Amino acid sequence: MAKDTLKQLDRDVDRWLFAGAQIARTDPNLAAARDTLAPLAARAPALGKVTEQVEKLQNATGKAAASELLALASLMAQVRGAQATPALPEASGDLTPLPPARKIGTPLTPTELNTLVGALTNAPDARQRSRVIRDYAMSDRGAARDLRILPLVIPALSDGTIAEVVVQYLVPALGEAIVPSLQRHLDLEKGRALDVRVLRAIARIEGAKATDLLREAIEKGVPDIRAAAIAELGRIDPLAAEPIAIVLAEKDRSKDVRVAAVHALAGAPSDQTLDVLLRAFGGTAEMRSAAESSLAASKHPRANERIIALFTPELRDLGHFRIKKATTKEEKDAAAKEQKAHTNQVEYLVDLVDLLTARGTDEGANLVLETFRGHKVKEVRDAAARALLRIGFPGAWEELMPSLYDAPEATKDEFVRGVIALDPAKAYDRLARFFETGALAQKNGADLATRILARIQNHFEEYEENEDGTPGNGESAEAIQVIRKDERWVDLAVAMLVNKNLRMPALVLLANANTPKALGDALSISREEGLSSEEALLVFAYLGKQRDPRLLHAFLRLLEPLRGGYDYGRACNIMTAYDDPALAPMLRSWLDAKQKRKRLARAEATPFEECLRFLERARTPASAED
């Protein structure tokens, strides 16, 4: 009884501190608390003090009532503290140091913070929200690891426009600092879209430490939660996921969970897993697609043998469907059924061709080449051509080229990747032909050339190494070194600057290569009228890595096509890093003229103010020389 009375009195005191002392002294609850606690005062002196203070508050008048209410609040805080019982951890051995954790602080400048907060909260002036979030999350200086944005992450995960980029980039950049907040908002049984994203985010951060949570999610969660949980468990620990995924793949009622379970079996080595994947490959289109990706990655010693065995003589000799004359309903239904079965066989064979190619064996590739050259069904021949192009197969190079320009985007990307992976030293000789005038004039010629440049520039980018020491950009260390040493790629990018369709990927490559070869061309581009903001920023990025007195005027020219605080911020970051004191008066003059024509918004002007403060700082002789 006394404990309940004290709890209620404590809540009432909080209420009275807002309502006022005069209301408190006449509140019926105060008198009721006194009547309950007074008889117990003889056995508990603390209750006597509370009763005494309550009476003082009841009898106080004027300003004295406020003092007595504050005294009662202080006394209740002491009582509450005396009742608290700290929960001590169980003894678990000797104390050990905590593992090192990445630092988190407040590295964002006011302008950067305003930009990132605007992107996360969908502020009225926010533009290109996903790109802004991704850029800050991938910043080399860890800009996104800022304590001030932690409260905004959960609401951002509920925003379908940016939720995926937050899960993939921002949450991993924040690291374990965000995990407690994520865990508080996770409801496995409710299974909202937010819960799925939160679960994935926790798994991305904690890795193996999230295994128990993922198991619980598979047991308790709704289908969307189970699908996400088995997918993450398969990624984190394929062996632990294997027995669970085998059951889910064939017995779960949800199609999405079965598909996710099949994907999760990609790294599992057992005979039972191989059997499950082969059965799934013979199932529906969605199951077959999932099984195809898992079988392509299978390390089972008999995987190649059993996959090739799927290419039966019946499938090799499969011809076009011959429509039979039908007059009765039964005959028409039977014909429609046969046609559907034939269509399913063709689709199955197309997927099997892709799988045989993805396995990367000579036997499988030669079988696909045989299919490309001689199969009766055009859809199957086209599929074989695309499959061989994806791996840059050298056995039928000239035969395959006509099929390349009309191939799907993914096939083109895989083709370029395959050519480079096959032999990086010969990649230029094989791919340079696609930059010749006739090739660029082909339908989709510029698109293919753009994809080649984009893939090549990936070899010039600087990435942090993965934990195993491999490059973090997905390229092999050998290929990176070979491509970087081949100066012909840089010369090709310089030559492509005159082609407006290829200028942007060429500029990215040149900026990453940090070569002075394109300085004259870049200065010429800076003088062009009608540049897009993205083109201007790419030229900015390239010039910012060079040193030449002409660049200061080029910087000012390139500011004209830019729009908005984010673009201005990127340009100012480049000028700040360039750090030439001679730029300060030129930039201030440009800014004054700009403000006279049309006054910049606060978010637009702030990057320039910060940049000018840096450039106009007092410099020591040593820093001036630097």
N, C-alpha and C positions, 0 to 999 in steps of 0.2 A: 504493500500500500504506500509506504513512505517513498520508495523508489519511483513509483508512478507519479506521485504528487510532485516530487522534485523535478522529474522530466517535464511535466506539464508547466510547472512554475518557470523552469528554464526557458521554455518556448514562449510563455507569456511575457517574460522580461524582454526578450528580443522584440516582441511586438510592441511593448510599451515604450521602448527606446525610440521608436518611430512615432508612436501615437502621442506621447507626451506624458510627463509626470503627473499632471492633474487628472488625466484619465486613469492612470495606473492606480493612484491612491484610493479611487472610488470603485475600482473594478471588482465585481463580485468574486471573481476567481482568486483575488488576493486574500480576501477574507476566508474563503473556503480552504485555501492552502494553510493559512494560519491555524484554523480550527483543527485541521488534520494533523499538523506537525507538533502543535503545542503539547498534547498528551505524551508524546514520545521524547520530549526534550530531556527528561530526567535520565533516560537510558542512553541517549546519544547527544553529547554536548554540542556537536556540530549542528544538529537540528534546532537546538536551543538558540544558537547564534542566528540561524536563518529566521526563526520565529521572531526574535528580537528585532531584527532588521526590517521584517515585514511590518511590525507594529510601528517602528519609527517612520516608515514611509506612509502608513495610514494616517499618522498624527501630524505629519509635516504640512506646512502651508507655504504658499508663495514659492520663492526660488529655492527654499530649503528642500522642497519635494524633489527637485531635479537632482540635488546632491545625494539625497537618500536613495533615489532610484539607481544612480550610478554605483553607489556603495553596494546595493543589492545585486546589481549585475556583476560586480567584481567578486562578491562573495559566492554567487552561483558558479562563476567560472572556477573558483578554487574547489568548490564541492565536486564539480564535474571532473576536474583534474584528479582529485583524490580517488574518485570512483573508477578511473581508467585503469585497465590492466594490460600492460604491453604484452603482445604475443611474442615469446622468445622462440627462435628457430631451434629445431631439434639438433642435437649434437651429431655432426656428420664427419668427424675427423679434424685434422689440423686445418688451420686457415691457409688459404692459397690466394695468390694475387689474382685479381680479375684480368681477363684477357684484354689486350690493348684495344681501344675503340677509336674510331675516327673522330676528330674534334668537330664540334658543331658550335657555331657562334652567331654573329650577325655580320657576315661579310658583304652583304648587299649595300650599295650606296643608296641614298634616298631615291634617286631617279630609278635605279634598277628595281628597288623594292616596290615603288609605285607601279612600274610596268608589270612586274610579275604578279602582284596582288590584283591588278586590273584584269590580267589574263585568267587568273584563278576564280575571280568573282564575277566575270562578265561585266566589267565596268562599261559605261556608255561609250567611252573612247577606245576600248580594247579592240585591237586588230590582230588577225593571224594568231589566235590564242594558242593553238597547239604548237606552232613553230616557236613562239616565245618560250613556252614552258620547256620544250625539248632543248632549246639552245641553252637556257640557264641550267637545266639539269646536267647537260653534257659539258658544261664549262670546265676548262682545265683547272681553274682555281677554286672549284667547289662552291660556286656562288649560291647554288640552291640550298646548301646546307645552312639555312638561316632559321634561327629559333622563331622568328616572327611570323613565318608562314606555316608553322606546324598546325595552328588551329584551322587553317583554311583547306587542309588536305582532304579531310572527310567530306565537307560539302562539295569539294571538287570531284570526288569520286561518285557523287550522285548526279553530276552534270554529264549527260551522255555525250555531249560535244567534245569534251576534253578528258573524259574518264580513262580512256585507253592509254593516252599519252602520259597521264599521271601515274597509272599503274606501271607502265613499262619504263619510264624514265625518271620521274620526279621521286616516287616513293623509294626506289633503290638508292637514289642519290642521298636521300635523307638518312637512310640506314635505320639502326635500331632505336634511334630517338623517337621515331613515329610509332613503333610497335605497341606500346601501352595504349595509346589512343585508338589504334586500329582494333585491338582486342576488346576494348570497352564497347565498341560499336558493332561487334560481330554477333549475329544471331543465326546460328546454324539451322535451327528449325524453321525460322521464318523464311529464309532463303530468298531475300530480295536481290535484285541486281546489284545493289550496294554490297550486300553480304558476300556475293560471289567475288566482286572486285577486291574487297577487304581481305578475304581468304587468300586470293592469289597474291596480293601485295605482301601479306605476312610470310607466305611461303618463299617469295622472291628474296625477302630480306634475311630470314632466319635459316633457310636451307634445311639441313638435316635436323635442326632443333625443332622444326615444325612438324616432324613426322607424326607425333602423337596427336596433334591437333587435326592433321589430315585424316588419320584413321577414325577419329571421333566424327569428323564431318561425313565420312563415307557411311558410318553406322547410323547417324541421326539425321542427316541432311535431306532436303528435298532433291529432286533430280538434278537441278542446275548446280546445287552445292556438291552433290556426289560426283558429277562430271568434272567439275573444276578440281575437286580434291584428288581424284584418281589421276588426273592429268598432271598435277603438280607432284604427286607422290612418285609417279613414273619418271618424271624428270629428275627428282632429287635422289631417289633410291630405287632403281629398277628391280633389284632383287627382292626388296621388301614389298614392292608393289605387285610382283608377279602373281602370287597365289590369289590375291584379292582381285586383280584385273582379270584373271582367267574365269573366275566365277561371274563377275559382272558382265564380261563380254558375251556370255551365252545365256545368262539367266535373268539379268536385270530387266525390269519391265519398260524402262525408258530407253528409247532409241539413242538419245544423246549420250546417256551414260555408257551404253554398249560401244558406241563409236569412240568415246574418250578412253574406255578401257582397252580397246584394240590399239589405239595410239600408244597407250602406256606400256604395252608389251614389246615395244621396239627394241629395248635393251635386254630382254629376258632370254636366257639361253636354253631352256629346257625343251625336251621333245614334246611335252604337252602344249607348250606355248606355240611351237611351230605348227602343230596340228590345229590349234584354235585359229591361228592366223590364216592358214590355208582354207579352212572352212569359211572364215569371214570373207576371204577373197572371192569365194563363189557365191556370196550373198547379194544383198541389195547394192545399188550403186554407191551409196554412202559408206556402207560397211566395206565394200571393195576398195574404195579410195583410202580409207583409214588403214586397211590391211596392206595395201600397196606400199604406203610409206613405211610401215613397220617391217614388212618383209624386205624392203630395200636396205634397211639398216641391220637386219638380222645377222648375228655372228654364229648361228648354228652351223656345224660342219656339214650338214646335209641340205642346207637351205638351197644352194644352187642346183643341186641334183633334183630336188623335189619341185622346184619352180620350173625348171626346163621340162620336167615330165608333164606339166600342165599343158604344154604346147603339143597337143595330141595330133595324130595324122588327120583326124576329122577337121580340126581347126586349120591346119595347113592347107587342106584342099577345099576349104569353105568357099563357095561361089556366091554369085548374086542370087537373090530370092526370085524365084520364078512364080509369077502370079498365075494361079490356076483359074480356069473359067468356073464360075459358081452361079447357080441359078436359085437354089433353095436357100432358106435362112440357115439351115444347118451347115450347108456347104460354105456359105459366106462366113459364118462364125468360125468354122474350122480353118478357113483360109486366113482370117484375121489373127487367129491364135498362132498359126504357123509363122506368119509374118512377124509377129511380136517376138516369137522365140528366136527367129533369125536375127532380128535387130539386137536382141539381148546377147546373142553369140558374138556379133560384130563388136558391140561395146566391150564385152568381156575380153575379146582378142586385142582390142586397142589398148586396154589397160594392162594386159599381159605383156604386150610389146614394150610399153613404158617400164614395166617392172624388170623385164629381162635386161633392158638397157641400163637401168639404174643400178643393177647389181654389179656392173662394171667388169664382167668376165669376158674373156675373148670368145668363149663358146656362145654366150648369150648375145654378144654384139654381132657375131657372124650369122647367127640365126635370124636376128632382126634385119641384117643386110640382105639376107636371102629373101626375107619377107618383102622388103622394099623393092627388090628387083622382080619378084615373080608372083606375088599374091594376086588373086583375081579381083579382090574387093578394093576399090579405090580408097575408101576410108581407112582401111588397114595399111595400105601402102603409104598414104600420107602420114599416118601415125608413126610408121617406121622411119620415114624421113625426118620428122620432127624429133623423134627420140635420138637418132644418130647425130643430128645437128646439136642437140643439147650437150652431148659429150665431145663435140669437136672431133668426131670419128674420122680418122685420116684415110680409111680404106676405100671411100667412095666420094672424095672431096668434090670433084667437078660434077658428079651426078647429083649431089645434094644441093649445090648452090642455088639452082632455080627455085627451090622450095623455101629458101630462107626468108626472102623479103615478105612473103605473105604469111609466115609462121606467126603464131601467137606471141605476145610480148614475153611471156615467161620462157618460151622456147628460145627466143633471141638472146635473152639474158643468160640462159644456160649454155647456149652455143658459145658466147664470148668467154664465159667462165671456163668452159671445157677446153677451148683452144689455148687459153693461157696456162691452165693447169697441165695440159698435155706436154707442152714444151715452152716455157717462158722465153727462152732465147730465140725461138722461131715465131713468137707471137706477132711481132711487127710484120714480118714477111708475109704471114698469112692474113693479117687483118688490114694492112695498109691499102689493099685493093679496094676496100669499101669506102675510101676517101677520094678515089679518083672521080673526075668530073662525070663520067658516064654512070658510075655507081651511085653518086649522089643524086643524079637526075632520075633514077629509078623510083617507082612508087614505093614509099616507105624507106627510101635510101637514106634520107637525113635522119630518120628515127633510128635506124640501125647504127649509123655512125655516132649518133649521140650516146647510145647505149655502150658503145665500145669506149668512147672517151670517159664516160662516167665510171666504167669498170677500171680503166687504167688509172684514173686519178685517185681511185681508192688505194692504189699501191704507194702513192706519194703522201698520203695523210699520215699524221703522227697519232698513234693510239697507245694507250697504256697496255702493258702486257697482261695476259691472263695469268691465273695462278700457276699454270704449268709452264709459263715462260713463252708461250706462243703469242704471236701478234693478236691484238684485240679487234682487228678489222676483218677477220675471217679469211685473210689471205695467208698463204704459206710464207714463211720467212725467206725461203729460197726464191720464190717468185717475186717478192717485194724487192729484193736486192737486184735481181736480173733486170726487172723492168726499170728500176731507178737508174741503173748504169747505162741503159740504152738511150742515148741522147736523141735518137730519132723520134721518140715519142714527144719530147719537148718541141723539137722542130716541127712536128706535125701539128701540135696544138697552136704554135705561132702561126703556121700557114692557115689554119682554120679560123683565125680571128676575123678574116674578111667575109666569112660566111655567117650571116646573122642567125641562121638556124643552129649553128654549132658554136657560136661565140661563148655562150654562158658555160657549157661544160669545159670548153678550152680554157677559159679564164680560171675556173676552179682548179684545173690541173696545173696551170702555170703558177698560180698563187701557192699551191701546196709544194710545187717543185722549187719555189723560191729562186727562179732563174732570172737574170737580167736580160735575156734574149728578147723578151717581148716589150721592153721599156718604151721604145719608140712607137710601137703599135698601140700600146695602152694609152700613151699620151694623145695619140691621134683620136682614139675612141672617146677620150674625155672631152674633145672639142665638138663631137657630133651633136646635132640637135635631135630631140625626141628619144633620148635614152630612157629606158624603164628604170624604176628605182632599184630593181634587183640587178640589172646590168651595171648601174652606177656603183652599187655597193661591191660588186665583184671586182670592178676596176679599182675601186678604193682599196680593197683587201690586197690586190696584187701590188699596187703602187706603195702601199704602206710598208712593204718589206724591202723596198729599194731606197737608194739614197741619190738624190739628184736635185739641184736647185729649182728645176722646173716643176717639181712635184707640188710645191706649195700652191701655185696658181691652179694646178690641176685639181687639188683637193677642193678648192672653192668652186670651181666649175661643176664638180661632181655633186656638190651639195644641192644644186638647183633642182634636179629631178626627184629628190627625196621628199617624202611626205610622212608626217607623224612622228611622235616621240620615239618610237622604237627604231625607225630608220635613222633618225638623227643621233640616237644613242649609239648605234653601231658605228656610224661614221666618227663620232666624237671619241669613241674608244680607240679607233685606229689612229686618230690625230694625237691622242694622249700618249699612246705607245710610241708614236713617231718622235714626239717631244722635241720639236725644234722651236726655240724661242722666237725666231723670226716669223713664225706662223701666227703668233698671238695678235699683233696689231692688224694683220690682214684679216684674220677671222673676226675680230671685233668690228672692223669696218664693214665686213660683209653682213654681220648680224645686225648692226645698226640700220644699214640700208634695207635689209629684209623686214625689220620691225616697222620701218616707215611705210613700206608698201602694204604690208598686212601684218598686224600684230600677232605674234605667235602665242599659242596657248601656253599655259604654265608648264604642262608636260613636255611641250616641244622646246621651250626656251631653256629649261633646267639643264639638259645635257651640255648645251653650249656654255652656260655659266660655270658648270663644274670643270669643263675642259679648259676654259680661259683662266680660272683660278689656278689650275695646275700649270699651264704654260706661262703665266705671268708671275709665278712664285719667285721669291728671291733665290738666286742661284749662287752657290759658292764657286770659286774658280775651278775646283775639281769637277763639279757637276756640269759647269758650262763646257768644259773640255770634253766630257763624256757625250 
